[in-house]
Amino acid sequence: MGFIPFIGLVVFITGLSIYLLLTSKGRFLLKSLVTKIKPQEWRFRYGKINYLRSRFLRTITIAAIILAAVIAGNTVSAQVTPPLASLKSVSVPEPDNLGDFVKDKVAAIKLGKTLFWDIQVGSDGLSSCASCHFHAGADNRSKNQISPGLLRINADHTPNPDIVFDVGGAPNYQLRKEDFPFHKLSNPNDPKTVVSDRNDVSSSQGVFDTKFVNVKPGSAEDEVKTEPDPVFNVGGTNVRRVQARNTPSVINAAFNFRNFWDGRAQRIFNGVNPFGLRDPNASVVKAENPNQLKFVKVSLNNSSLASQALGPPLNSFETSADGRTFREIGDKFGRIDNRTSFNGPLQDDIQVGSLLSSIEGIGDNLKQIDNRKSLSGLLQNILSIRGTKLPRVLAQKLTRLRPLGKQVVHPQDSVLGADSRWPKPGLKDRTYEQLVKDAFRPEWWKSNRLIQVDAQGTRTFVNRADNSSQTNEYTLLEYNFSLFFGLAVQLYESTLIANDTPFDRFLEGKTTALTKQQQLGKQLFEGKGLCIGCHVGSELTAASVSNVAKNGRIKRAPFPPNSPEDNGFFNIGVRPVTDDPGLGGNDGLSGNGQGNPLSEARLAQLGKFQALLGENPPILSPPLSPNETVFADGAFKAPGLRNVELTAPYFHNGGQATLEQVVDFYNRGGDFGVLPPLNFSPEEKQQLVAFLKGLTDERVRYEKAPFDHPQLFVPNGHPGNSTSVTNDGTGKATDSLLEIPAVGRYGGTGTGNFLN
């Protein structure tokens, strides 16, 4: 496009803007194109603004979005934004100082894959990272996969949990296609035609409600005490708990600047927990030489996957009994920990209550609902690491158990095949201790001294164990196990890159890689559908490391009032913000459980950006005001879209079961937000769905390397239904286990998609 036509286009758009915004007919036209938004919703979103101002701002917002669509549909966009390239052209982010910790990356990947898939890591000897990430990096189970609205809050952010199961009426329900979408309309193109609305979440079952007692050396199962679960029970018998948010895929997650839906897994890895520089007490131990130890703080950038990896192993909804630590996971594979609490002058971990301020106090509220048990413990750990001790005893559990000792490893596994004991389970000639030593530099595991911790939490370096019941002693390898776990899992997950899709091959110049229908869908994706606004770049997400590096960690929204927001996080109106605050929550790290905002824009407003994130905040224009409203409540990370065909159910609440339902959602302008309706024709909807299916990497579908894996057994609900289960004699329901067979580098037949 030449300069003169470009100026003509600008003049035309400017004139159209004036007409739409300043004339009565123009405003009427705008109103006819969009769904009216309740004044109350606008007052809630923008704070204390009056109705007239909200109407004006809404009109401006809609106009800006429509103009963006007009521009996106012209070749002018190619003049402003470089054309997309295949994901193969994007380097996987990696810490600058990785070599200070890892001596052999291949060995670290082997350790990471083993830890990721090993069900012995869980307190029950049946739960691993892979238990919720075994199908295209996500979870396709459909029985006992519903969580009620536990994260619901009031408009003032005080807790207001919903413990009623609207979908199925009770836990252990078998989901059906007709249950979706959770927000039902008689006309999927008209958001006003509501038939029913349910705030439940379709997510992933984890562990039973238990309290950690101790590890049993040489046993995959920890010694635990079953606690009556007031929410996840059928007829008084506990069933497995279900997480409060849908499980996102770990495939391509290495490109994310932050991880988890609410971004709480920090870009900076501190070696101890997900919170990076937010936790000033996090430290590990380094050997200056085998006889000289010192506490040090570590900081690895581009490591949100390592930060994320340290959450689930201690989460009492996902894989852990309540109160366990990484050291105790280590005990499970070796020595016994006497469960002292650590609060002394050298403490490098603090008691972490809830990660979100929205969860604080829920237990107190629910005491009035269920007299059997306070739910504060249950709900504090929905999204958190909980417990008074350092998260490191996982190592002592693992050091003597055979890696993958309950699972068969395919002899052609792309990473573990040479170590397989096929057809026997586990790896041969390798302990976890040896795997750590193969992968990491000796100053992080090699020492003649022990770290002794007494009942007051004071840490002392000693030459030998005193065998006192008042102290615990840990080897350097045991004490630093959280460091090894996080980095090893990150390096393994960094190999899970799906970049050989028809879309990528099309971008490489193979024009027939996408069908004509898919190419039309691609045009809709980049133009009329406005999808490219959140799913930008080769990674198809604005939350990527490269996009944040280019455009800043915080930015102003492109529509009035141009409020500040975290780059890559959006509220698209899937649910009301009171159902789940998302990015609007807090990290829970302060003594009162409130902590600091998860939103980096809000940290900048408070003057805490540099201290908690390690760099100066971006300079905004106009400058950030401490009193202006930040877009954070109800915002969630934009996921990448490769393999989206395989990762249903969709959105952070899992409330949509098919891509067709997702396209209907966007076409009507969402359910609870301010998105404009897209007015797709039936043919255009089909074209967009076809394009989304062109984002599937067939290696993922058929589990070919690097997506091959060991055998896995996953809990798949309980025998019975939502009204009756069988008690195993300890207050827990018996399990139904689903076997996922071991697959080698050449893949297999794949597993069925959700509800198929």
C-alpha positions in Angstrom: 0.0 0.0 0.0 1.4 3.4 -1.0 1.6 6.5 1.2 -1.3 8.4 -0.4 -3.7 5.4 -0.1 -2.5 5.0 3.5 -3.3 8.6 4.3 -6.7 8.2 2.6 -7.4 5.2 4.8 -6.5 7.1 8.0 -8.7 10.0 7.0 -11.6 7.5 6.3 -11.1 5.8 9.7 -10.9 9.1 11.5 -14.1 10.3 9.8 -15.8 7.0 10.7 -14.7 7.4 14.3 -16.2 10.9 14.5 -19.4 9.7 13.0 -19.7 6.7 15.3 -18.9 8.6 18.5 -20.3 12.0 18.1 -23.6 11.6 16.1 -26.8 10.1 17.4 -27.1 7.8 14.3 -23.6 6.7 14.8 -24.1 5.8 18.4 -27.3 4.0 17.5 -25.4 2.0 15.0 -22.8 1.0 17.6 -25.5 0.0 20.0 -27.1 -2.2 17.4 -23.8 -4.0 16.9 -23.1 -4.9 20.5 -24.7 -6.4 23.5 -25.8 -3.9 26.1 -23.8 -4.1 29.3 -25.4 -3.7 32.6 -24.5 -0.4 34.4 -23.8 -2.4 37.6 -21.1 -4.4 35.8 -19.4 -1.3 34.5 -19.4 0.3 37.9 -17.8 -2.9 39.3 -15.2 -3.1 36.7 -14.0 0.6 36.7 -14.7 1.4 40.4 -16.7 4.3 41.5 -17.8 5.9 38.2 -21.3 7.1 37.4 -23.6 5.6 34.9 -23.3 8.4 32.3 -19.5 8.1 32.3 -19.7 4.3 32.0 -22.0 4.7 28.9 -19.5 7.0 27.3 -16.5 4.8 28.1 -18.3 1.8 26.8 -19.0 3.5 23.5 -15.4 4.6 23.2 -14.2 1.0 24.0 -16.5 -0.6 21.4 -15.4 2.0 18.8 -11.7 1.3 19.5 -12.3 -2.4 19.1 -14.2 -2.0 15.9 -11.5 0.2 14.5 -8.9 -2.3 15.4 -10.9 -4.9 13.4 -11.1 -2.5 10.4 -7.3 -2.0 10.5 -6.6 -5.7 11.0 -8.6 -6.5 7.8 -6.4 -4.3 5.7 -2.9 -4.7 4.3 -1.8 -1.8 6.5 -1.3 -4.3 9.3 1.5 -5.9 7.4 3.2 -2.5 7.3 3.1 -2.2 11.1 3.5 -5.8 12.3 6.1 -8.2 10.8 4.5 -11.3 9.3 4.2 -14.4 11.5 7.0 -16.9 11.4 7.0 -20.6 12.2 7.4 -21.5 15.8 10.6 -23.3 14.7 12.2 -19.9 14.4 11.6 -19.0 18.1 14.3 -20.1 20.6 13.1 -21.7 23.8 13.8 -19.2 26.7 16.6 -20.4 29.0 18.2 -18.9 32.2 21.3 -16.9 31.5 23.2 -18.6 34.4 22.0 -22.2 33.9 25.6 -23.4 33.7 26.2 -22.3 37.2 23.9 -25.1 38.3 23.6 -27.7 35.6 26.7 -29.5 34.4 24.9 -31.9 31.9 21.7 -30.8 30.3 21.0 -34.2 28.8 21.2 -35.8 32.2 19.0 -33.0 33.7 16.3 -33.7 31.1 16.5 -37.4 32.0 16.0 -36.5 35.7 13.2 -34.1 34.8 11.2 -36.6 32.7 11.6 -39.2 35.4 10.3 -36.9 38.2 7.5 -35.6 36.0 6.1 -39.1 35.3 6.9 -40.9 38.5 3.7 -41.6 40.5 5.8 -42.4 43.6 6.3 -38.6 44.1 2.7 -38.3 45.3 1.8 -38.9 49.0 -0.5 -41.7 47.8 2.1 -43.3 45.6 -0.3 -42.7 42.7 0.1 -39.0 41.8 2.6 -37.2 39.7 2.9 -34.1 37.6 1.8 -36.3 34.6 -1.4 -37.3 36.4 -3.0 -34.1 35.2 -0.9 -33.6 32.1 -0.9 -36.9 30.2 -3.1 -36.0 27.2 -1.6 -33.4 24.9 -0.1 -31.9 28.1 -3.5 -31.6 29.6 -6.2 -33.8 31.1 -9.0 -35.6 29.3 -10.6 -37.4 32.2 -14.4 -36.8 32.7 -15.4 -38.6 36.0 -15.0 -36.9 39.3 -13.6 -33.8 37.6 -16.0 -31.1 38.9 -15.1 -28.6 41.6 -17.7 -26.2 43.0 -17.1 -22.4 43.0 -14.6 -22.4 45.9 -12.9 -19.3 44.7 -16.0 -17.1 44.6 -15.7 -13.7 46.4 -18.0 -10.8 47.1 -17.6 -7.5 45.2 -15.4 -6.2 48.0 -13.1 -9.2 47.6 -14.3 -10.8 50.9 -14.7 -14.6 50.6 -18.0 -16.0 49.5 -17.3 -19.7 48.6 -19.9 -21.8 46.8 -19.6 -25.5 47.8 -22.7 -26.6 46.0 -22.1 -28.9 43.0 -24.4 -27.5 40.3 -23.2 -29.9 37.6 -24.1 -33.5 38.6 -25.3 -32.5 42.1 -22.3 -34.2 43.9 -18.7 -35.3 43.4 -17.8 -38.4 41.4 -20.2 -37.4 38.6 -19.6 -38.7 35.1 -19.7 -35.7 32.8 -21.8 -35.8 29.6 -21.7 -33.8 26.4 -25.1 -32.3 27.2 -23.6 -30.8 30.5 -21.7 -28.2 28.3 -21.5 -25.3 28.1 -22.0 -24.5 31.7 -23.5 -21.2 30.8 -26.4 -22.3 28.5 -28.3 -20.1 26.1 -31.3 -20.9 23.9 -29.6 -19.0 21.1 -25.8 -19.3 21.2 -25.5 -16.0 19.2 -27.5 -14.0 21.8 -26.0 -13.6 25.3 -29.4 -12.4 26.6 -31.1 -15.8 26.1 -29.8 -17.4 29.3 -31.4 -20.8 30.1 -29.1 -21.8 33.0 -25.9 -20.6 34.6 -23.5 -22.8 36.7 -20.2 -21.6 38.3 -18.7 -25.0 38.7 -15.3 -25.8 37.3 -14.3 -28.8 35.1 -10.8 -29.5 36.3 -8.5 -32.4 37.5 -8.9 -34.7 40.4 -5.8 -35.0 42.7 -5.5 -36.6 46.1 -7.8 -37.3 49.1 -8.0 -34.9 52.1 -5.2 -36.3 54.3 -2.8 -34.9 56.9 0.9 -35.9 56.5 2.3 -37.9 59.4 5.6 -39.2 58.1 7.3 -41.1 55.3 7.7 -44.8 55.3 11.3 -45.5 54.2 11.3 -47.5 51.0 7.6 -47.2 50.5 6.0 -45.1 47.7 3.0 -44.3 50.1 3.4 -41.8 52.9 2.0 -42.3 56.3 -1.0 -40.1 56.4 -4.2 -39.5 58.4 -7.5 -39.3 56.6 -9.4 -36.1 57.4 -13.2 -35.9 56.9 -13.7 -33.8 53.7 -16.8 -31.6 54.0 -16.9 -30.8 50.2 -15.4 -33.8 48.3 -17.4 -36.7 49.8 -20.2 -39.0 48.7 -22.4 -40.1 51.6 -19.6 -39.2 54.1 -16.9 -41.2 52.2 -14.1 -39.0 50.9 -13.5 -38.9 47.2 -10.5 -37.3 45.5 -10.4 -33.5 45.6 -10.6 -31.6 42.4 -8.6 -28.4 41.7 -10.4 -25.1 41.4 -9.2 -24.2 37.9 -9.0 -26.2 34.7 -5.7 -27.8 33.8 -3.7 -26.0 31.1 -1.3 -27.9 28.8 2.4 -28.0 29.6 3.3 -28.3 25.9 4.8 -25.0 24.7 4.5 -23.6 28.3 8.2 -23.0 28.1 7.5 -19.8 26.1 5.4 -18.3 28.9 6.8 -15.3 30.8 4.8 -16.4 33.9 2.9 -19.6 34.5 -0.3 -20.8 36.1 -3.6 -19.1 35.0 -3.0 -16.2 37.4 0.7 -15.8 36.7 1.8 -16.6 40.2 4.7 -18.9 39.0 7.4 -16.2 38.7 9.9 -15.7 35.8 12.7 -15.6 38.5 13.3 -19.0 40.1 14.5 -18.9 43.7 15.2 -22.6 44.0 12.7 -23.0 46.8 9.1 -22.2 45.8 7.1 -20.5 43.0 7.4 -17.0 44.3 10.8 -15.8 43.0 12.0 -12.6 44.4 8.6 -12.1 46.2 9.9 -14.4 48.9 12.9 -12.6 50.6 13.6 -15.6 52.8 14.1 -18.2 50.1 17.7 -19.6 50.0 19.6 -22.8 49.3 22.9 -24.1 50.5 26.1 -24.0 48.5 29.4 -25.9 49.2 32.4 -23.6 48.8 34.3 -26.9 49.3 33.1 -30.2 50.7 33.7 -29.0 54.3 32.5 -25.4 54.0 28.8 -24.7 53.5 26.9 -21.4 53.2 23.4 -20.2 52.7 22.9 -18.4 49.4 20.1 -16.8 47.4 19.8 -17.9 43.8 18.1 -16.2 40.9 17.5 -17.8 37.5 15.6 -15.8 34.9 13.3 -17.2 32.2 12.4 -20.0 34.7 8.7 -19.7 35.3 8.4 -23.4 34.5 10.8 -24.2 37.4 8.8 -22.0 39.7 5.6 -23.7 38.5 7.1 -27.2 39.1 7.5 -26.6 42.8 3.7 -26.0 43.4 2.0 -29.3 42.7 4.3 -31.7 44.8 3.3 -29.9 48.0 -0.3 -29.0 47.1 -2.9 -30.9 49.1 -5.3 -30.9 46.2 -2.9 -32.1 43.6 -0.3 -34.6 44.8 0.4 -34.2 48.5 -0.9 -34.8 51.9 -1.4 -31.6 53.8 1.8 -30.5 55.5 4.4 -32.4 53.6 7.6 -30.8 52.4 10.2 -31.6 49.7 12.5 -33.0 52.4 9.8 -35.4 53.4 9.3 -36.5 49.8 13.0 -37.3 50.0 12.4 -39.2 53.3 10.0 -41.4 51.4 13.0 -42.7 49.4 15.3 -42.9 52.4 15.4 -41.4 55.8 12.8 -40.3 58.3 11.9 -36.7 59.1 10.5 -35.9 62.5 8.5 -33.0 61.2 9.9 -30.1 63.2 8.8 -26.6 62.3 11.3 -24.1 60.9 11.0 -20.6 62.2 14.5 -19.8 63.3 16.9 -17.0 62.4 18.2 -18.8 59.3 14.8 -19.7 58.0 14.6 -19.7 54.2 11.0 -20.5 53.9 7.9 -19.2 55.6 4.5 -20.6 56.3 2.6 -20.0 53.1 -1.1 -19.8 53.7 -3.2 -19.0 50.7 -1.7 -17.7 47.5 -4.7 -15.6 46.9 -6.2 -13.1 49.3 -9.6 -14.1 47.9 -9.3 -17.5 49.7 -8.3 -16.0 53.0 -11.1 -16.5 55.6 -13.0 -19.0 53.5 -12.6 -21.6 56.2 -14.0 -19.3 58.8 -17.0 -18.6 56.7 -17.6 -22.3 56.0 -17.4 -23.3 59.7 -21.0 -22.2 59.9 -21.9 -24.4 56.9 -20.3 -27.7 58.0 -19.9 -28.4 61.7 -17.7 -31.5 61.1 -14.6 -29.6 60.2 -13.2 -26.1 59.6 -12.5 -25.8 55.9 -9.8 -23.2 56.3 -7.1 -25.9 55.8 -8.8 -27.4 52.8 -9.4 -24.1 51.0 -6.1 -22.4 52.0 -4.3 -25.0 49.8 -6.4 -24.8 46.7 -3.7 -22.9 44.9 -0.9 -22.8 47.4 2.0 -24.4 49.0 1.1 -24.9 52.6 3.0 -26.0 55.7 5.4 -24.6 58.3 8.5 -26.3 57.0 10.9 -26.0 54.2 9.8 -27.6 51.0 12.7 -29.9 50.6 12.2 -33.3 52.1 11.0 -34.8 48.8 14.6 -35.8 48.2 14.9 -38.2 51.2 11.8 -40.0 50.0 13.2 -40.5 46.5 16.8 -41.4 47.1 16.2 -45.1 47.8 13.2 -45.9 45.8 13.8 -47.1 42.3 13.0 -44.3 39.8 9.7 -45.1 38.1 9.6 -48.2 40.2 5.9 -48.8 39.7 5.8 -48.0 35.9 7.1 -49.7 32.8 9.4 -47.6 30.6 9.3 -48.3 26.9 12.7 -49.6 25.6 12.5 -47.1 22.8 11.7 -44.1 25.0 13.4 -41.1 23.5 15.0 -40.1 26.8 14.8 -43.1 29.1 15.0 -46.0 26.8 18.6 -46.9 27.4 17.9 -47.1 31.2 14.6 -49.1 30.8 14.2 -52.4 32.7 11.6 -53.5 30.2 9.4 -55.5 30.7 10.1 -54.9 34.4 9.1 -51.5 35.9 11.5 -48.7 36.6 15.0 -47.7 35.6 18.1 -49.9 35.9 21.4 -49.0 37.5 20.2 -45.5 38.5 19.0 -44.0 41.8 17.6 -40.5 42.1 20.7 -39.6 44.0 22.8 -40.7 41.0 20.6 -38.9 38.6 21.0 -35.7 40.5 24.8 -36.1 40.6 24.9 -36.7 36.9 23.0 -33.6 36.1 24.1 -30.9 38.6 27.3 -29.2 39.6 28.9 -30.7 42.7 28.8 -27.5 44.8 25.0 -28.0 45.1 25.1 -31.6 46.3 28.6 -32.7 47.4 29.6 -32.1 51.0 30.8 -34.0 54.0 28.7 -31.9 56.3 25.0 -32.0 57.2 22.4 -29.3 57.7 20.9 -29.7 61.1 17.6 -28.1 62.0 16.3 -28.0 65.6 12.8 -27.7 66.9 13.1 -23.9 66.9 14.1 -23.8 63.3 17.7 -22.9 63.8 20.0 -24.3 61.2 23.5 -25.4 61.9 26.2 -27.1 59.8 27.4 -30.2 61.5 29.9 -33.0 60.8 27.7 -35.9 61.9 24.1 -36.7 62.8 23.3 -36.6 66.5 20.3 -38.9 66.1 18.3 -36.7 68.5 14.6 -36.6 68.3 14.9 -32.8 68.7 16.8 -32.3 65.5 16.8 -33.3 61.8 19.9 -33.7 59.7 19.9 -33.4 55.9 22.6 -34.0 53.3 23.3 -31.2 51.0 21.6 -33.1 48.2 18.4 -33.6 50.3 18.4 -30.0 51.4 18.6 -28.6 47.9 16.2 -31.0 46.3 13.7 -28.3 45.4 16.4 -26.6 43.3 17.0 -29.9 41.4 13.4 -30.7 41.0 12.4 -27.4 39.6 15.2 -27.0 37.1 15.1 -30.6 35.9 11.4 -30.5 35.3 11.8 -27.2 33.5 14.5 -28.6 31.2 12.3 -31.6 30.4 9.2 -29.5 29.7 11.3 -27.2 27.5 11.7 -30.2 25.1 7.9 -30.4 24.8 7.6 -28.0 21.9 4.9 -28.5 19.3 6.1 -26.6 16.3 5.4 -28.9 13.4 1.7 -28.1 12.8 0.1 -27.4 9.4 0.0 -23.8 10.4 3.8 -23.7 11.0 4.4 -25.5 7.7 2.2 -22.9 5.9 4.2 -20.1 7.5 7.4 -21.8 6.2 6.0 -21.4 2.6 4.1 -24.6 2.0 0.9 -23.1 0.7 -1.0 -26.4 0.7 -0.3 -27.2 4.3 -3.6 -25.4 5.2 -6.7 -26.2 3.3 -8.7 -23.4 1.6 -11.2 -23.5 4.4 -8.4 -23.3 7.0 -6.8 -20.4 5.2 -10.1 -18.5 5.3 -10.2 -19.3 9.0 -6.7 -17.9 9.4 -7.9 -14.6 7.8 -10.8 -14.5 10.3 -8.4 -15.2 13.1 -6.2 -12.3 12.1 -9.0 -10.0 11.1 -12.7 -10.0 11.8 -12.3 -12.4 14.7 -9.9 -10.2 16.6 -8.2 -13.3 17.9 -4.8 -11.9 17.1 -5.3 -9.3 19.9 -4.6 -11.8 22.6 -3.0 -14.7 20.7 -0.1 -12.8 19.1 3.3 -13.7 17.6 4.6 -17.1 16.6 3.7 -18.5 20.1 0.1 -17.3 19.7 0.0 -15.7 23.1 0.7 -12.2 24.4 1.9 -13.8 27.6 5.1 -15.1 25.9 8.6 -14.2 26.9 9.3 -12.6 23.5 6.1 -10.4 23.5 6.7 -9.2 27.1 10.3 -8.4 26.2 9.2 -6.4 23.2 6.2 -4.6 24.7 6.8 -4.5 28.4 5.5 -6.3 31.5 2.8 -3.8 31.9 1.1 -1.6 29.4 -2.0 0.5 28.9 -5.1 -1.0 27.4 -5.7 0.2 23.8 -9.1 1.6 24.6 -10.3 4.4 26.9 -9.8 4.8 29.8 -6.5 3.2 28.8 -6.1 1.6 32.2 -2.8 -0.2 33.0 -2.8 -4.0 32.8 -0.3 -6.9 32.9 0.8 -7.8 29.4 -0.7 -11.1 28.3 -3.5 -11.3 30.9 -7.1 -10.5 29.9 -10.6 -10.6 31.2 -12.7 -11.8 28.3 -15.9 -12.4 30.3 -15.9 -16.1 30.7 -17.3 -15.7 34.2 -18.1 -12.8 36.5 -15.0 -11.5 38.3 -16.5 -12.5 41.6 -16.3 -16.2 40.6 -12.5 -16.1 40.6 -10.3 -13.0 40.9 -7.5 -14.6 38.9 -4.7 -12.0 38.5 -6.6 -9.8 40.9 -5.6 -12.0 43.8 -2.6 -11.8 46.1 0.4 -14.1 46.7 -0.3 -14.7 50.4 3.3 -14.3 51.5 2.8 -11.8 54.2 2.2 -12.7 57.8 -1.5 -11.8 57.6 -2.0 -14.0 54.6 -2.8 -11.1 52.3 0.5 -10.7 50.7 1.3 -8.6 47.6 -0.8 -8.3 44.4 -0.2 -10.9 41.7 -0.8 -8.1 39.2 2.5 -6.5 38.3 0.7 -3.3 37.4 -0.6 -3.1 40.9 2.9 -3.7 42.3 4.1 -0.8 40.2 1.4 1.4 41.7 2.5 0.4 45.2 6.2 1.2 44.4 7.1 -2.5 44.9 7.9 -3.5 41.3 11.7 -3.3 41.5 11.9 -4.9 45.0 9.7 -7.9 44.2 10.4 -8.4 40.5 14.1 -7.4 40.2 13.8 -4.6 37.6 12.4 -1.2 37.1 8.8 -1.0 36.0 8.1 0.0 32.4 7.5 3.7 31.8 3.9 4.2 30.7 2.4 7.2 28.8 0.8 8.9 30.5 2.7 7.9 33.7 1.1 5.4 36.0 -1.0 7.0 38.7 -1.3 5.4 42.2 -5.0 6.0 42.2 -6.1 4.8 38.7 -7.9 1.5 38.2 -5.8 -1.4 37.0 -7.4 -4.1 34.9 -6.6 -7.2 36.9 -9.7 -8.6 38.5 -11.0 -11.6 36.6 -8.0 -11.5 34.2 -6.2 -14.7 33.2 -3.1 -15.6 31.1 -3.8 -16.0 27.4 -2.8 -19.6 26.5 -1.0 -20.6 23.4 -3.3 -22.3 20.9 -1.3 -25.2 19.4 -3.0 -28.5 19.9 -6.2 -26.7 21.1 -8.2 -29.4 19.3 -6.9 -31.9 21.8 -7.1 -30.0 25.1 -10.8 -29.7 25.9 -12.5 -28.6 28.1 -11.7 -24.9 27.5 -11.0 -21.7 29.5 -9.9 -21.4 33.1 -13.2 -22.9 34.3 -13.4 -25.7 31.7 -16.9 -24.6 30.9 -16.8 -25.2 27.2 -16.4 -28.7 25.7 -15.9 -28.1 22.0 -14.2 -25.6 19.7 -17.6 -24.8 18.2 -18.8 -23.7 21.7 -15.7 -21.6 22.1 -16.3 -19.9 18.7 -19.9 -19.3 19.7 -18.7 -17.7 22.9 -16.5 -15.2 21.1 -19.1 -14.6 18.3 -21.7 -13.4 20.8 -19.2 -11.1 22.6 -18.6 -13.4 25.6 -21.0 -14.0 28.5 -19.9 -11.6 31.2 -17.7 -9.0 29.6 -17.3 -6.2 27.0 -16.2 -8.1 23.9 -17.9 -7.0 20.7 -20.1 -9.5 18.9 -18.4 -10.7 15.7 -21.4 -11.6 13.6 -19.9 -14.6 12.1 -21.9 -16.5 9.5 -22.3 -20.3 10.0 -19.7 -20.8 7.3 -17.3 -18.4 9.0 -17.6 -20.3 12.2 -16.7 -23.5 10.5 -13.7 -21.9 8.8 -12.4 -20.6 12.1 -12.8 -24.0 13.8 -11.0 -25.6 10.8 -8.1 -23.2 11.2 -7.8 -24.0 14.9 -7.6 -27.7 14.1 -4.7 -26.8 11.7 -2.8 -25.9 14.9 -2.4 -29.6 15.9 1.0 -31.2 15.9 0.5 -34.8 14.9 3.4 -35.8 17.0 1.4 -34.7 20.0 -1.8 -36.6 18.8 0.1 -39.9 18.5 2.6 -39.3 21.3 5.7 -39.4 19.2 9.0 -38.1 20.5 9.5 -35.8 22.3 5.9 -36.5 23.6 6.4 -40.2 24.3 6.3 -41.3 27.9 6.4 -44.1 30.5 3.4 -46.1 31.6 1.0 -44.2 33.8 -1.8 -45.1 36.1 -4.2 -42.2 36.8 -7.2 -42.2 39.2 -10.3 -42.0 37.1 -13.1 -41.4 39.6 -14.4 -44.1 41.9 -16.5 -47.2 41.4 -20.1 -46.1 41.8 -21.6 -42.7 41.1 -22.4 -39.4 42.7 -24.7 -41.0 45.2 -22.8 -44.1 46.2 -19.2 -45.2 46.5 -17.3 -48.0 48.2 -15.4 -47.1 51.4 -11.9 -48.7 51.5 -12.1 -49.0 55.3 -10.1 -45.8 56.0 -12.8 -43.3 55.1 -11.7 -43.0 51.4 -13.5 -44.3 48.3 -11.8 -47.0 46.3 -10.2 -45.9 43.1 -10.8 -46.7 39.5 -7.4 -46.6 37.8 -6.9 -45.8 34.1 -3.8 -47.2 32.5 -1.9 -45.0 30.0 0.5 -47.5 28.3 4.2 -46.7 27.9 5.0 -45.3 24.4 8.3 -45.1 22.7 9.8 -42.5 20.3 7.7 -43.8 17.4 4.5 -43.1 19.1 1.2 -45.1 19.4 -2.4 -44.7 18.7 -3.0 -41.8 21.0 -5.7 -41.4 23.6 -9.3 -40.3 23.0 -10.1 -36.6 23.4 -12.4 -35.3 26.2 -15.8 -37.1 26.3 -14.8 -39.2 23.3 
